[in-house]
Structure formats: C-alpha cells, structure tokens
C-alpha cells in the first residue's frame, strides 16, 4: 500500500513537471523575462503577498482539520501549509481543478487521520473555498455598480444573474454543511452509466464509512460553529489580501488603481475563470477576464492583459514550489 501511495505521488510530481514545461512554453521565456524587467522588484512583493495568502488559507484549512481528536493533534501546521501550496499547484495545472489537488491531499493526510477524516476534512475545506468565493462575489456586485462608469445593460444582467446564482449556491452549500454530501454524491453516481454498478457495490459494502464521512462534514457546522465561521472568515480574508496584487502591479506601471477597483477586477476575472473551470492553467480565460474587468471599469484593456501575464509569472513561481513540495517528506 505504501508503494502504491508513493507511485501516485510520483505521478502527481511528473504531471506537474510536464505541465510546468507547457506553461513556460505557452507564456514564452522572452515574455516572462520582459515582464519581470518591466515590473522589477515589485515581483518580489507580489510573490511575498501570495506567501501571506497561502499562510492564511493554511490556517483556514488547519482549523477544519484540528477537531480535538488525538490524530488531528498530531497533524502539524507545516504539513497543512505544504498540502495547501501543493494542492493549489496541482489544481492549477490539471483540467477540472479538483480532480488533482484534493485527491493528492487526501492521499497525504490518510496515514495520520485515516481515510474518513482525511476525506471529510478536504471536502469541508473545498466547500469553504467555494462559499467564500460566492460571498466575495455577492459583496463585489454592489461595489462594481457603485464605482463602474455607466455599466451597460448586458453587464447589469450578468451581475443580477451572478447574484442570484451566488445566493442559490450559498443556500445549497449550507444544506451540505448540515447534512453532508457523500451519500448524495454516491446516490447520483449510481445513476450514471459505466460506473453505476461499481458505485452501488461500493455503497453496499461501505455504507458505515460513508455515513461517518457525512457525520464529520455536518459536525463542523452543527457542533464546531466557532471553527466553522473562523475558517470561513480566514478564507474570505485571503481573497481580499490577494486583491492587493493588482494594486501593486498597476502602481509598478505608473497607472495606480484603488483597492475597490482591484476587488472588482479580481471578482470579474475569477468569475470568468470559474465559469471556464475546465481549462487547465486557465488558458485564455484569465486574460479575457482581466480585459473585461478593465473595460468595465473604464481602464485600458491592454493593461489588464499585462496584469494577467504578471499573474501567470507569479503563479509559475508558486506552482514550481508547490510541485517541488510534493517530494518533501511530510512534517508530522
């Protein structure tokens, strides 16, 4: 079993290296170097800024993991930080996001927490990530209407639809927090072709484990409300910290923007990239999101593309670090 786990981790590592090569080729070494020279020492600032973002996200994840059980007390914060950085790196380079980083984290956490607690913890943090995103969008919509110069009718319609979708998704998320999601997901998968029979057999032989995972998911909201809201608040704070990145980059090219404008830019581009979530490395969707956000705010769309390229260079640094951390022995 240990050999199989090592094989899968090595597979994640090799896929990461291959994807990094594709990423560098897509951006172009000359483009990377040119933008680094243009932005200068400010790149160090945004790389450090994202170190803070990952630190806050790691605290949010750690709060979920540490439920007071003996095994969770053995789970160190350095290990949580490692899994956070590596997990986001894998999600970034793989299609459909969660098909990479979340299984990797479960695999690494299993020896300490066991499969049920590892799975429920990863699912809970993933839900925190999503819900904070929905709340972030809800807050950003009135801000956009307040500071954008005469948004067009199509933009207003999209904002209304985004607000409705966010409210529906927040409501759905809280039903998951109170009842769990594993049983529902398996019941749905049973109806699917090809895998339905296998999932039915798995459900029959593992119903007790499935129920335990749903219990652990629901327990955070029902019995650990302080931890629940603490983790959610930390995850939301991390989103506002990362908005400073646009402020720093625009200052570096002598076109300063306000923090409110940077929040709108982040919310619009993240909305676009999440709609096109199936794109590995967010190819094309990221640039389009930035150009659209800058246009809505009456800024130069080309500057949005420049900021997007700088984001990719920063992501390249943290993705390389995250992939390398896969090979670092877990700190227990």
Protein Blocks (a to p, Z undefined) as FASTA:
>chain_A
ZZmmmmmmmmmmmmmmmmmmmmmmmnopklmmmmmmmnmmmlmmmmmmmmmmmmmmmmmm
mmmmmnopaklmmpcfklmmmmmmmmmmmmmmpghhlmmmmmmmmmmmmmmnopmlmmmm
mmmmmmmmmmmmmmmmmmmmmmmmmmpghiafklmmmmmmmmmmmmmmmmmmmmmmmnoj
mlmmmmmmmmpghjlmmmmmmmmmmmmmmmmmmmmmmmmmmmmmmlmmmmmmmmmmmmmm
mmmmmmmmmmmnopacdfklmmmmmmmmmmmmmmmmmpghhiojlmmmmmmmmmmnopaf
klmmmmmmmmmmmmmmmmmmmmmmmmpccdZZ
